[in-house]
């Protein structure tokens, strides 16, 4: 046995000789970013060996300079004796300090208002089948000594004309005391059906104004929870954090592989429920004073993998041809079934999925975008960890998913990171000196670059002559920011370590990073192109382009078109619609009509499997260029580059 001490957390664990360092960190609840789930392909899990010796494999992701400084890959290291490990602060901030779309209440109020207006414009009501009602019962006496339950049933039958009543066992357990707390004056929360009601909660006194629900977006990378007053439909409080499943892989494929390996399905379920959702709910309850028993409805939206893992279902066939999901519509669920920190009888609803790689986050997003009610041809692109695309109008909707990977959240880039403190989110390069002007989240020293920053950087490198249209760095430059390593791979220096106190090594983006991002943007563009082409159309028929997902408002539309991520259409057609999945969950929470519409969307959307589509691979290869091998598809970019 050997001990491992992690700093600055000062957490210690004892492990077997030969045990993997990354696995030990996970057992100690130390977050070390490992997007590839320990396959040694991403190089993100760099930690520093401060004391002792270990068995660490040589990796191409560790430079000679970093090796001299003591850096090792946690996933490629086995312990052999007592050691002390330094965990870089940026690894922790990429989880806990994440900048999350849908966590800004002022910005999202406009989006929620827009969503409610959409419902009203299309005559979808705010009706709900959950009711909260104050009643006063006759007090028991020797002449009227029926049971407490019979007394309640009698009152409901006589006063409301409802013949049948169901009780949850947790209600029965507290009814005796609650009835007598306020002299048989109580408030019932019940689910209204045709000829009966199901009582979800009983409280002493008049608490009719305390009726709440939760709208939740379970993203692959981040999670947002909204507490909603179901009387006024007001969003009262919000909380967000990284998805705790991140430590087991950045994308859904790595998480599926981890879940089925050694039967880790329950571990993955707990990571989202116990380690992510319930702490967020607790923080909301503590801040607002709302009691969990008054939270009686929950709507969650997430991609198909997230929904599957949330319910603890075996997920492996999602990733294996022919890509069959375990379910599209989830069964009727209650809070106690799924372990959520809400009323045990709360109704829990998962937004319906369309296919293995188009899930409830997209159906919810389409609901909030209003494509189903519009005559205009709308292209909907979700730029999150996964790239999903929808094209259509009120008469039809086609959808597909692109294997873009986590590039838009910093994955696949040597110095890439999620949008958290220290992440470069905007870049402008001086054409004469090639000196970059950096905008950094948190107004601190740079630690890496996030998705929106990468888009800006590649665009600027192309415009300022640092790279050619293949993404290759120009070799004739003698600028100190352009250099080539021992393998003749070109790199551009974003930040020199001597210019910043907190930077141990130069921050660089090399040709491998650029190629990785070009493939990701090519997947999105080619997916949209093929989806529209499958209908015998082209980009000229588009009336609107809605952008949703994690990159958010920091996405520069002009730069995104210039590198070939987005189609070259009139810029006025583009609109960012925020966390559309969260807004869709909110609309479904406050309106039964919206829930029915959501289910219609899920069942009527047609899924196109790009991997078997004849022209997709040719289009993808063509799109792996800046902006495209066929420059005529980007006329404004062609003029600019000429």
Secondary structure, DSSP 8 states (H G I E B T S, - for coil): -EEEEEETTTEEEEE-TT-BHHHHHHHTT-----TTSSSSSS---EEEEEES-EEE---TTS-HHHHHHTEEEGGGEEE-S-EEEE--HHHHHHHHSB--TT--HHHHHHHHHHHHHHHHHTT-----SEEEEEEE-----SSS---HHHHHHHHHHHHH---EEEE-HHHHHHHHHHHHHTTSEEEEEEEE-SSEEEEEEEEES--TT--EEEEEEE-SSEEEEEEEETTTTEEEEEEEEE-GGGGG-SSHHHHHHHHHGGG-HHHHHHHHIIIIIHHHHHHHHHHH---GGGEEEEEEEE-HHHHHHHTT---GGGTSTT---S-SS---EEHHHHT-SS-TT-EEEE----BTTB-HHHHHHHHHHTGGG-SS-EEEEEESSSEEEEEE-SS-EEEEEE--GGGGGTTTSTTB--SBTTEEEEEEE-TTT--EEEEETTSS---EE-HHHHHHHHHHHHHTTSB-TTS-B-TT---TTEEE-TT--EEEEEE-GGG-TT-SS-EEEEHHHHHHHHHHHHHHHHHHHHHHHTTT--GGG--EEEEESTTGGG--HHHHHHTTSS----GGGEEE---HHHHHHHHHHH-HHHHHHHHHHHHH-EE--GGG-TTHHHHHHHHSSSS-SSGGG-HHHHHHH-
